[in-house]
Amino acid sequence: MKNPILIGYIIKFMKKFVIFILFLSYCGGASDSQQTLEQPESNQATQESESNEATQQSESNEVKQNEEEIIDHMTLVDYPAKLYFAGDIPTEVHGRAEYAFSIIQEKLGKYPVEIYFVGTDESEKDNLSNLFCTNREEAGNFDPNELRFNFRDFDDCMNFIDERYFSEYLRSGLETEQRGYQASGNKGHNGQFEQRYHLLVWSKPIGFEVENGEGYNIEFRGVLHEYWHVFQMAHMDFYTCSDKDVRSTCSFDFDSIDYLVGGTWLQEGTAVFKEITILQEQIKIGNLKNIQGDIFQEFNNQYFDGQRVMEQCPGMSIRDITYRDPCSQAVYGWGAWAAAYLTHKVNDPYIFENVYYPELKKLGDPEIVFANTFGMTRDEFFAEFDSWIYLSEDERKIVIPTVEENTGRLYYP
């Protein structure tokens, strides 16, 4: 996607901080009963003690079970993504968007996600804001005594969602219509981990208004891209705890965000890699029409986009590029090639979802996980990649996976 997905991620977190909910482990056991026929008074005391212990254990188990049921941004759930549409968005768009999200959730898993589609009508935007805050109220996200993680009240929530997101996305939708774009001009993962879910916001999804048109595929790619960010963040634990079984001992570690993300190039590059490869998969199995060319053309488009913007940052490696740099779009285009380079290195196009991110969730150390997954450190990788990316097309295309006919399976010959 051409719009930065998580621009100012840390700023967003600083405004409405992130939850300290963690997976909690539960263990419990019953003590063996003791029977003493010769000492009835002792037996009665023992029974009373056991009864008290059982009651306390039951209460403790109940508390822990309730804590276990708490859902956070890292939790797999058994329900689909929740999609909410402004009233001016055509109803036929709803089903197409839901279908696209169902495809990617089937592949990557279901996480607690809410997606809000903002149209171009001001009053309908306000209604959507009202719905958002109603959802927050029902979720228990209003607490004037704990404003680090909650809204003060309904008005506070309305001001937040309108000023921070919905008004911006409405303006983007109007611009999309005026310029005749084929798909929504703005979409993004907007955090909200502090309230135990992932928030995605979309400007008017006009690409879904015409089924199987070029804009439809572009819109579909946007879904794949943004949900990949959900998957990424669901494998990052931003919290430190002195006792993981006691939530009150946990605090959010702001310094861990950039560290765990591993660089903008990795965050966005893998997202573009996945949007291209999954889209090609869907084309091969017949779910989408092939409108935009094969996988080689798609990667070449990304290459030339990255090459063009890198002219604004001569001598710079994509490793050091952030959303604030004039060549920030290179983390998308050349970042996708970096992801392809790494998957080719280990001969596994599915290495990120099957190994890298699951291991990151377990170990919490991206440097170790990167080295274990790809057999090289980040320094060693960029020592190779920063010169390799300037090779000829024939020399570079070897890292692009092949898409098997009919099945869409990716592989390296």
Buried (B, 14 or more C-beta within 10 A) or exposed (E): BEBBBBBBBEEBBEEBBBBBBBEBEEEEEEEEEEEEEEEEEEBEEBEEEBEEEEEEBEEEEEEBEEBEEBBBBBBEBEEEBEBBBBEBBBEEBBEBBBEBBBBBBEBBBBBBBBBBBBBBBEEBBBBBBBBBBEBBBEBEBBEEEEEEBBBBEBEBBBBBBBEBBBBBBBBBBBBBBEEEBBBBBBBBBBBBBBBBBBBBBBBBBBBBBBEEBBBBBBBBBBBBBBBBBBBBBBBBBBBBBEEBEEBEBBEBBEEBBBBBBBBBBBBBBBBBBBBBBBBBBBBBBEBBBEEBEEBEEBBBBBBEBBBEBBEEBEEBBBBEBEBEBEBBBBBBBBBBBBBBBBBBBBEBBBBBBEBBBEBBBEEBBBEEBBBEBBEBEBEEBBEEBBEBBEEEEEEBBEBBBBBEEEEBBBEBE
